[in-house]
Amino acid sequence: MNPFEKDVLTTGEVAKVCNVASRTVSKWFDSGQLRGYRIPGSKDRRIPVGNLLKFMKSHGIPMDGLMSGSTRVLIVDDEDEVVETLQRILNEQTSYEVRTARTAFAAGLECERFRPHVMLLDIHLADGDGREVHAVMTENEDLQVTKLIAMSSKLTDGQTAQLLHQGFDGALRKPFSVRQVIEAIEGASAIVY
């Protein structure tokens, strides 16, 4: 769905464009920060596209990838070879917009700027456990919509099940095939759209 084929968007559509929770959009609307109107006789809100674009510009919400509707993927791993290979392959074989981070701290900064739809996260980072990154993501309402896929070379089936139980949206055991990565991203991001 390209949301800009329409002149007016619902709060759910705005949430997808900005990659935030629907209730965050409702707060923006109710506080008067994001201008729109209510459907008469209903509580449903509608936001004209022009108002949304002004709001996004004034609040520094990334617009890159919006017109194309590309899935934004953030790769977080401290192994250069893994990061470079994944980035190259995803750029060559998909229309994803791909960014990378080598540390948990950099991942946090990149999440704020880039608002990824899906994060491929090595759970054994040198500067912190990937599960800590997951905890931070789930505490931040605006980042809860990012789908997290754990990556590790040390995953047993039991550990994979445990990660999924803890709220990860997928898990990949290294080494993995390109097809496995793309299927994991598609599977996780299908929930977003």
Buried (B, 14 or more C-beta within 10 A) or exposed (E): EEBBEEEBBBBEBBBBBBBBBBEBBBBBBEEEEBBBEEEEEEEEBBBBBEBBBEBBEEEEBBEEBBEEBBBBBBBBBBBEEBBEEBBEBBEEEBEBBBBBBBBBEBBBEBBEEBBBBBBBBBBBBEEBEBBEBBEBBBEBEBBBBBBBBBBBEEBEEEBBEBBEEEEBBBBBBEEBEBEEBBBBBEBBBEEBE
